[in-house]
Amino acid sequence: MTSTQPEPVNPVNDLLRPHAEQVFQAELEALAAIDDRPRPESWRLSPKMVVRYLMGGQVEGVEVTPKYIGSQRLMEIAVATLTTDRALLLLGVPGTAKSWVSEHLAAAISGDSTLLVQGTAGTVEESLRYGWNYARLLSEGPTAEAMVPSPVMVAMRTGALARIEEITRVPADVADGLITLLSEKTLPVPELGTQVQAVRGFNVIATANNRDRGVNDMSAALRRRFNTVVLPLPATVAEEVDIVTRRVADLGRSLDLPAPTAAADEIRRVVTIFRELRSGVTGDGKTAVKVPSGTLSTAEAISVVTGGLALSMHFGDGRLRPADIAAGLVGSVIKDPVADRAVWTEYLETVVRQRDGWREFYRACHEVG
């Protein structure tokens, strides 16, 4: 009789979006095995090995994939900050890999990147401190068992890193609740007449940008509790193309999309357009162009190429072509249907139309329009 039991699956491979410590578990274990440098209390790797994990390369026979493409010194400053009593604020425009770096820092240092608070306009104080299981609260009163700890409280108890994404989207009065916690490394629980004191190794990584709408200014008192590291946009076209290519390949594997055929030209085209519209001038510096209202970040370029790859796989021949990326690119540029459309139309006619080898892309964009 033939068994009807399904084949066992690898839990990580079966996940749509595994955590960094799951995807790169082999790298982290290999680095830990050869790491003979001093480690701060509760850290899985030494600071220098954390930076190696982020920057990638060959480390004593271990092939480590780069997680951040940019200045190594910035990563060294970020990691050094986390060895002190200062929290770390990663600041930059959207698409500069703030969340990506934050996740990988937590994975390398604590082995757990899931202690996360996502900042929004609706974030409440309980998200940063603690809440209550109201059924137990009503039946038992305020007890330790009825309390629901926040990710920050869990990190304090276990000596881990807590992540706060988009801290400038959190209402200012709620965010200021972190001041005492970051200064005294203590979280009072007045309902129980007690407090939670942070274990060695605890710290906070926050991310913020000041380009999108809906952000709040951090108070001066709160900002003083952070050491700020500004992550810049990729410095060159080649650097940004490398980032987009690597991330598209990673996403493609997780979505079961095949490696794109002859995608280098289209990736470079998307990156070139985004950089020119961000800066307001063409790459050769000869033609000024208007800037649209969106940020046109590297993350959006990754999304455009990934969407084009899905189109080419399911509705084409697997070769990434201008028609596959045109729709996603136009949608990324035109956020304001009036002003941005005028900007995009002018860019098409004055820049794209004149470029050698861009005629097919020009026609594809007009068809989408």
Contacts in CASP RR format, 6 or more apart in sequence:
PFRMAT RR
TARGET T0000
AUTHOR 0000-0000-0000
METHOD contacts of the structure
MODEL  1
MTSTQPEPVNPVNDLLRPHAEQVFQAELEALAAIDDRPRPESWRLSPKMV
VRYLMGGQVEGVEVTPKYIGSQRLMEIAVATLTTDRALLLLGVPGTAKSW
VSEHLAAAISGDSTLLVQGTAGTVEESLRYGWNYARLLSEGPTAEAMVPS
PVMVAMRTGALARIEEITRVPADVADGLITLLSEKTLPVPELGTQVQAVR
GFNVIATANNRDRGVNDMSAALRRRFNTVVLPLPATVAEEVDIVTRRVAD
LGRSLDLPAPTAAADEIRRVVTIFRELRSGVTGDGKTAVKVPSGTLSTAE
AISVVTGGLALSMHFGDGRLRPADIAAGLVGSVIKDPVADRAVWTEYLET
VVRQRDGWREFYRACHEVG
12 18 0 8 1.000
12 22 0 8 1.000
12 23 0 8 1.000
12 25 0 8 1.000
15 22 0 8 1.000
16 254 0 8 1.000
17 254 0 8 1.000
18 254 0 8 1.000
19 103 0 8 1.000
19 107 0 8 1.000
19 113 0 8 1.000
19 114 0 8 1.000
20 67 0 8 1.000
20 103 0 8 1.000
20 104 0 8 1.000
20 106 0 8 1.000
20 107 0 8 1.000
20 113 0 8 1.000
21 28 0 8 1.000
21 107 0 8 1.000
21 111 0 8 1.000
21 112 0 8 1.000
21 113 0 8 1.000
24 53 0 8 1.000
24 65 0 8 1.000
24 67 0 8 1.000
24 104 0 8 1.000
24 107 0 8 1.000
27 53 0 8 1.000
27 62 0 8 1.000
27 64 0 8 1.000
27 65 0 8 1.000
28 44 0 8 1.000
28 45 0 8 1.000
28 53 0 8 1.000
28 107 0 8 1.000
28 108 0 8 1.000
28 111 0 8 1.000
30 62 0 8 1.000
31 45 0 8 1.000
31 49 0 8 1.000
31 52 0 8 1.000
31 53 0 8 1.000
31 59 0 8 1.000
31 62 0 8 1.000
31 64 0 8 1.000
32 44 0 8 1.000
32 45 0 8 1.000
32 49 0 8 1.000
34 59 0 8 1.000
34 60 0 8 1.000
34 62 0 8 1.000
35 45 0 8 1.000
35 46 0 8 1.000
35 49 0 8 1.000
37 46 0 8 1.000
37 47 0 8 1.000
37 48 0 8 1.000
37 49 0 8 1.000
38 46 0 8 1.000
39 45 0 8 1.000
39 46 0 8 1.000
40 47 0 8 1.000
40 83 0 8 1.000
40 200 0 8 1.000
40 201 0 8 1.000
41 159 0 8 1.000
41 200 0 8 1.000
41 201 0 8 1.000
42 110 0 8 1.000
42 158 0 8 1.000
42 159 0 8 1.000
42 160 0 8 1.000
42 199 0 8 1.000
42 200 0 8 1.000
42 201 0 8 1.000
42 202 0 8 1.000
43 50 0 8 1.000
43 109 0 8 1.000
43 110 0 8 1.000
43 201 0 8 1.000
44 108 0 8 1.000
44 109 0 8 1.000
44 110 0 8 1.000
44 111 0 8 1.000
45 53 0 8 1.000
45 108 0 8 1.000
45 109 0 8 1.000
47 76 0 8 1.000
47 79 0 8 1.000
47 80 0 8 1.000
47 83 0 8 1.000
49 59 0 8 1.000
49 108 0 8 1.000
50 79 0 8 1.000
50 105 0 8 1.000
50 108 0 8 1.000
50 109 0 8 1.000
51 72 0 8 1.000
51 75 0 8 1.000
51 76 0 8 1.000
51 79 0 8 1.000
52 59 0 8 1.000
52 64 0 8 1.000
53 64 0 8 1.000
53 67 0 8 1.000
53 104 0 8 1.000
53 108 0 8 1.000
54 66 0 8 1.000
54 67 0 8 1.000
54 68 0 8 1.000
54 75 0 8 1.000
54 79 0 8 1.000
54 101 0 8 1.000
54 104 0 8 1.000
54 105 0 8 1.000
54 108 0 8 1.000
55 66 0 8 1.000
55 67 0 8 1.000
55 68 0 8 1.000
55 72 0 8 1.000
55 75 0 8 1.000
56 64 0 8 1.000
56 65 0 8 1.000
56 66 0 8 1.000
56 67 0 8 1.000
57 63 0 8 1.000
57 64 0 8 1.000
57 65 0 8 1.000
57 66 0 8 1.000
58 64 0 8 1.000
65 246 0 8 1.000
66 246 0 8 1.000
67 100 0 8 1.000
67 101 0 8 1.000
67 104 0 8 1.000
68 75 0 8 1.000
68 97 0 8 1.000
68 100 0 8 1.000
68 101 0 8 1.000
68 104 0 8 1.000
69 234 0 8 1.000
69 239 0 8 1.000
69 242 0 8 1.000
69 243 0 8 1.000
69 246 0 8 1.000
70 234 0 8 1.000
70 235 0 8 1.000
70 239 0 8 1.000
71 232 0 8 1.000
74 229 0 8 1.000
74 231 0 8 1.000
75 101 0 8 1.000
77 227 0 8 1.000
77 229 0 8 1.000
78 88 0 8 1.000
78 90 0 8 1.000
78 101 0 8 1.000
78 105 0 8 1.000
78 229 0 8 1.000
79 105 0 8 1.000
81 87 0 8 1.000
81 88 0 8 1.000
81 227 0 8 1.000
81 229 0 8 1.000
82 88 0 8 1.000
82 105 0 8 1.000
82 109 0 8 1.000
82 161 0 8 1.000
82 203 0 8 1.000
82 205 0 8 1.000
84 227 0 8 1.000
85 185 0 8 1.000
86 225 0 8 1.000
86 226 0 8 1.000
86 227 0 8 1.000
87 182 0 8 1.000
87 203 0 8 1.000
87 204 0 8 1.000
87 205 0 8 1.000
87 206 0 8 1.000
87 225 0 8 1.000
87 226 0 8 1.000
87 227 0 8 1.000
88 105 0 8 1.000
88 203 0 8 1.000
88 204 0 8 1.000
88 205 0 8 1.000
88 206 0 8 1.000
88 226 0 8 1.000
88 227 0 8 1.000
88 229 0 8 1.000
89 167 0 8 1.000
89 206 0 8 1.000
89 207 0 8 1.000
89 208 0 8 1.000
89 223 0 8 1.000
89 226 0 8 1.000
89 227 0 8 1.000
89 228 0 8 1.000
89 229 0 8 1.000
90 98 0 8 1.000
90 101 0 8 1.000
90 102 0 8 1.000
90 205 0 8 1.000
90 206 0 8 1.000
90 207 0 8 1.000
90 208 0 8 1.000
90 229 0 8 1.000
90 231 0 8 1.000
91 98 0 8 1.000
91 207 0 8 1.000
91 208 0 8 1.000
91 209 0 8 1.000
91 210 0 8 1.000
91 228 0 8 1.000
91 229 0 8 1.000
91 230 0 8 1.000
91 231 0 8 1.000
92 98 0 8 1.000
92 208 0 8 1.000
92 209 0 8 1.000
92 210 0 8 1.000
92 211 0 8 1.000
92 230 0 8 1.000
92 231 0 8 1.000
92 232 0 8 1.000
93 209 0 8 1.000
93 210 0 8 1.000
93 211 0 8 1.000
93 233 0 8 1.000
93 295 0 8 1.000
93 297 0 8 1.000
94 209 0 8 1.000
94 211 0 8 1.000
94 212 0 8 1.000
94 295 0 8 1.000
94 297 0 8 1.000
94 299 0 8 1.000
95 233 0 8 1.000
95 295 0 8 1.000
95 297 0 8 1.000
95 298 0 8 1.000
95 299 0 8 1.000
95 300 0 8 1.000
96 231 0 8 1.000
96 232 0 8 1.000
96 233 0 8 1.000
96 297 0 8 1.000
96 298 0 8 1.000
97 231 0 8 1.000
97 243 0 8 1.000
97 298 0 8 1.000
98 207 0 8 1.000
98 208 0 8 1.000
98 209 0 8 1.000
98 231 0 8 1.000
99 165 0 8 1.000
99 207 0 8 1.000
101 231 0 8 1.000
102 113 0 8 1.000
102 163 0 8 1.000
102 165 0 8 1.000
102 205 0 8 1.000
102 207 0 8 1.000
103 113 0 8 1.000
103 163 0 8 1.000
104 113 0 8 1.000
105 161 0 8 1.000
105 205 0 8 1.000
106 112 0 8 1.000
106 113 0 8 1.000
106 115 0 8 1.000
106 160 0 8 1.000
106 161 0 8 1.000
106 163 0 8 1.000
106 205 0 8 1.000
107 113 0 8 1.000
109 161 0 8 1.000
110 155 0 8 1.000
110 159 0 8 1.000
110 160 0 8 1.000
110 161 0 8 1.000
111 160 0 8 1.000
112 160 0 8 1.000
113 163 0 8 1.000
114 151 0 8 1.000
115 151 0 8 1.000
115 152 0 8 1.000
115 154 0 8 1.000
115 155 0 8 1.000
115 160 0 8 1.000
115 161 0 8 1.000
115 162 0 8 1.000
115 163 0 8 1.000
116 151 0 8 1.000
116 162 0 8 1.000
116 163 0 8 1.000
116 164 0 8 1.000
116 165 0 8 1.000
117 123 0 8 1.000
117 127 0 8 1.000
117 128 0 8 1.000
117 150 0 8 1.000
117 151 0 8 1.000
117 152 0 8 1.000
117 162 0 8 1.000
117 163 0 8 1.000
117 164 0 8 1.000
117 165 0 8 1.000
118 165 0 8 1.000
118 166 0 8 1.000
119 127 0 8 1.000
119 164 0 8 1.000
119 165 0 8 1.000
119 166 0 8 1.000
119 167 0 8 1.000
119 169 0 8 1.000
119 170 0 8 1.000
120 166 0 8 1.000
120 169 0 8 1.000
120 170 0 8 1.000
121 169 0 8 1.000
121 171 0 8 1.000
121 214 0 8 1.000
122 171 0 8 1.000
123 169 0 8 1.000
123 170 0 8 1.000
123 171 0 8 1.000
123 174 0 8 1.000
124 174 0 8 1.000
125 174 0 8 1.000
125 177 0 8 1.000
126 148 0 8 1.000
126 150 0 8 1.000
127 150 0 8 1.000
127 174 0 8 1.000
128 150 0 8 1.000
128 152 0 8 1.000
128 164 0 8 1.000
128 170 0 8 1.000
128 174 0 8 1.000
128 175 0 8 1.000
128 177 0 8 1.000
128 178 0 8 1.000
128 181 0 8 1.000
129 150 0 8 1.000
129 152 0 8 1.000
129 153 0 8 1.000
129 177 0 8 1.000
129 181 0 8 1.000
129 187 0 8 1.000
130 147 0 8 1.000
130 148 0 8 1.000
130 149 0 8 1.000
130 150 0 8 1.000
130 153 0 8 1.000
130 187 0 8 1.000
130 189 0 8 1.000
131 147 0 8 1.000
131 148 0 8 1.000
131 149 0 8 1.000
131 150 0 8 1.000
132 142 0 8 1.000
132 146 0 8 1.000
132 147 0 8 1.000
132 148 0 8 1.000
133 146 0 8 1.000
133 147 0 8 1.000
133 148 0 8 1.000
136 143 0 8 1.000
136 145 0 8 1.000
136 146 0 8 1.000
137 146 0 8 1.000
140 146 0 8 1.000
142 191 0 8 1.000
142 192 0 8 1.000
143 192 0 8 1.000
144 192 0 8 1.000
147 189 0 8 1.000
147 191 0 8 1.000
147 192 0 8 1.000
149 157 0 8 1.000
151 162 0 8 1.000
151 163 0 8 1.000
152 162 0 8 1.000
152 164 0 8 1.000
152 178 0 8 1.000
152 181 0 8 1.000
152 187 0 8 1.000
152 204 0 8 1.000
153 187 0 8 1.000
153 196 0 8 1.000
154 160 0 8 1.000
154 162 0 8 1.000
155 161 0 8 1.000
155 162 0 8 1.000
155 202 0 8 1.000
155 204 0 8 1.000
156 162 0 8 1.000
156 181 0 8 1.000
156 185 0 8 1.000
156 187 0 8 1.000
156 196 0 8 1.000
156 197 0 8 1.000
156 198 0 8 1.000
156 199 0 8 1.000
156 202 0 8 1.000
157 196 0 8 1.000
157 199 0 8 1.000
158 199 0 8 1.000
158 202 0 8 1.000
159 198 0 8 1.000
159 199 0 8 1.000
159 200 0 8 1.000
159 201 0 8 1.000
159 202 0 8 1.000
160 201 0 8 1.000
160 202 0 8 1.000
161 201 0 8 1.000
161 202 0 8 1.000
161 203 0 8 1.000
161 204 0 8 1.000
161 205 0 8 1.000
162 202 0 8 1.000
162 203 0 8 1.000
162 204 0 8 1.000
162 205 0 8 1.000
163 204 0 8 1.000
163 205 0 8 1.000
163 206 0 8 1.000
163 207 0 8 1.000
164 170 0 8 1.000
164 178 0 8 1.000
164 204 0 8 1.000
164 205 0 8 1.000
164 206 0 8 1.000
164 207 0 8 1.000
165 206 0 8 1.000
165 207 0 8 1.000
166 207 0 8 1.000
166 208 0 8 1.000
166 209 0 8 1.000
167 175 0 8 1.000
167 206 0 8 1.000
167 207 0 8 1.000
167 208 0 8 1.000
167 218 0 8 1.000
168 208 0 8 1.000
168 209 0 8 1.000
168 210 0 8 1.000
168 215 0 8 1.000
168 216 0 8 1.000
168 217 0 8 1.000
168 218 0 8 1.000
169 214 0 8 1.000
169 215 0 8 1.000
169 216 0 8 1.000
170 216 0 8 1.000
171 216 0 8 1.000
172 216 0 8 1.000
172 217 0 8 1.000
172 218 0 8 1.000
172 219 0 8 1.000
175 216 0 8 1.000
175 218 0 8 1.000
175 219 0 8 1.000
175 222 0 8 1.000
176 219 0 8 1.000
176 221 0 8 1.000
176 222 0 8 1.000
178 204 0 8 1.000
178 222 0 8 1.000
178 225 0 8 1.000
179 219 0 8 1.000
179 221 0 8 1.000
179 222 0 8 1.000
179 225 0 8 1.000
180 186 0 8 1.000
180 187 0 8 1.000
180 188 0 8 1.000
181 187 0 8 1.000
182 204 0 8 1.000
182 222 0 8 1.000
182 225 0 8 1.000
182 226 0 8 1.000
183 225 0 8 1.000
185 197 0 8 1.000
185 198 0 8 1.000
185 202 0 8 1.000
186 195 0 8 1.000
186 196 0 8 1.000
186 197 0 8 1.000
186 198 0 8 1.000
187 195 0 8 1.000
187 196 0 8 1.000
187 198 0 8 1.000
188 195 0 8 1.000
189 195 0 8 1.000
189 196 0 8 1.000
206 226 0 8 1.000
208 215 0 8 1.000
208 218 0 8 1.000
209 215 0 8 1.000
211 295 0 8 1.000
212 295 0 8 1.000
233 240 0 8 1.000
233 278 0 8 1.000
233 297 0 8 1.000
233 298 0 8 1.000
234 240 0 8 1.000
234 243 0 8 1.000
234 298 0 8 1.000
237 268 0 8 1.000
237 271 0 8 1.000
237 272 0 8 1.000
237 275 0 8 1.000
240 271 0 8 1.000
240 275 0 8 1.000
240 298 0 8 1.000
240 301 0 8 1.000
241 264 0 8 1.000
241 267 0 8 1.000
241 268 0 8 1.000
241 271 0 8 1.000
243 298 0 8 1.000
243 302 0 8 1.000
244 267 0 8 1.000
244 270 0 8 1.000
244 271 0 8 1.000
244 298 0 8 1.000
244 301 0 8 1.000
244 302 0 8 1.000
244 305 0 8 1.000
245 263 0 8 1.000
245 264 0 8 1.000
245 267 0 8 1.000
247 302 0 8 1.000
248 260 0 8 1.000
248 263 0 8 1.000
248 267 0 8 1.000
248 302 0 8 1.000
248 305 0 8 1.000
248 306 0 8 1.000
248 309 0 8 1.000
249 259 0 8 1.000
251 257 0 8 1.000
251 302 0 8 1.000
251 306 0 8 1.000
252 306 0 8 1.000
252 309 0 8 1.000
255 306 0 8 1.000
255 310 0 8 1.000
257 306 0 8 1.000
257 309 0 8 1.000
257 310 0 8 1.000
257 313 0 8 1.000
258 313 0 8 1.000
258 318 0 8 1.000
260 305 0 8 1.000
260 309 0 8 1.000
260 312 0 8 1.000
260 318 0 8 1.000
260 319 0 8 1.000
260 320 0 8 1.000
261 318 0 8 1.000
261 319 0 8 1.000
261 320 0 8 1.000
262 319 0 8 1.000
262 320 0 8 1.000
263 305 0 8 1.000
263 309 0 8 1.000
263 320 0 8 1.000
266 305 0 8 1.000
266 320 0 8 1.000
266 321 0 8 1.000
266 322 0 8 1.000
266 324 0 8 1.000
266 325 0 8 1.000
267 305 0 8 1.000
269 322 0 8 1.000
269 325 0 8 1.000
269 358 0 8 1.000
269 361 0 8 1.000
270 301 0 8 1.000
270 304 0 8 1.000
270 305 0 8 1.000
270 325 0 8 1.000
270 329 0 8 1.000
271 301 0 8 1.000
272 283 0 8 1.000
273 329 0 8 1.000
273 333 0 8 1.000
273 347 0 8 1.000
273 352 0 8 1.000
274 296 0 8 1.000
274 297 0 8 1.000
274 298 0 8 1.000
274 300 0 8 1.000
274 301 0 8 1.000
274 332 0 8 1.000
275 283 0 8 1.000
276 282 0 8 1.000
276 283 0 8 1.000
276 289 0 8 1.000
276 347 0 8 1.000
276 351 0 8 1.000
277 289 0 8 1.000
277 291 0 8 1.000
277 292 0 8 1.000
277 296 0 8 1.000
277 333 0 8 1.000
277 343 0 8 1.000
277 347 0 8 1.000
278 291 0 8 1.000
278 295 0 8 1.000
278 296 0 8 1.000
279 291 0 8 1.000
280 288 0 8 1.000
280 289 0 8 1.000
280 290 0 8 1.000
280 291 0 8 1.000
281 287 0 8 1.000
281 288 0 8 1.000
281 289 0 8 1.000
282 289 0 8 1.000
282 351 0 8 1.000
287 350 0 8 1.000
287 351 0 8 1.000
289 343 0 8 1.000
289 346 0 8 1.000
289 347 0 8 1.000
289 350 0 8 1.000
289 351 0 8 1.000
290 342 0 8 1.000
290 343 0 8 1.000
290 346 0 8 1.000
290 347 0 8 1.000
291 343 0 8 1.000
292 333 0 8 1.000
292 334 0 8 1.000
292 335 0 8 1.000
292 336 0 8 1.000
292 339 0 8 1.000
292 340 0 8 1.000
292 343 0 8 1.000
292 344 0 8 1.000
293 335 0 8 1.000
293 336 0 8 1.000
293 339 0 8 1.000
293 340 0 8 1.000
294 333 0 8 1.000
294 335 0 8 1.000
294 340 0 8 1.000
296 332 0 8 1.000
296 333 0 8 1.000
300 332 0 8 1.000
301 332 0 8 1.000
303 328 0 8 1.000
303 332 0 8 1.000
304 325 0 8 1.000
304 328 0 8 1.000
304 329 0 8 1.000
304 332 0 8 1.000
305 320 0 8 1.000
305 325 0 8 1.000
307 324 0 8 1.000
307 325 0 8 1.000
307 328 0 8 1.000
308 320 0 8 1.000
308 324 0 8 1.000
308 325 0 8 1.000
308 328 0 8 1.000
309 320 0 8 1.000
309 324 0 8 1.000
311 324 0 8 1.000
311 327 0 8 1.000
312 318 0 8 1.000
312 319 0 8 1.000
312 320 0 8 1.000
312 321 0 8 1.000
312 324 0 8 1.000
316 324 0 8 1.000
321 360 0 8 1.000
321 364 0 8 1.000
322 360 0 8 1.000
322 361 0 8 1.000
322 363 0 8 1.000
322 364 0 8 1.000
323 360 0 8 1.000
323 364 0 8 1.000
323 367 0 8 1.000
326 361 0 8 1.000
326 364 0 8 1.000
326 365 0 8 1.000
326 367 0 8 1.000
326 368 0 8 1.000
327 368 0 8 1.000
329 365 0 8 1.000
330 344 0 8 1.000
330 365 0 8 1.000
330 368 0 8 1.000
330 369 0 8 1.000
333 340 0 8 1.000
333 343 0 8 1.000
333 344 0 8 1.000
334 340 0 8 1.000
334 341 0 8 1.000
334 344 0 8 1.000
348 362 0 8 1.000
348 365 0 8 1.000
348 366 0 8 1.000
352 358 0 8 1.000
352 361 0 8 1.000
352 362 0 8 1.000
352 365 0 8 1.000
353 362 0 8 1.000
END
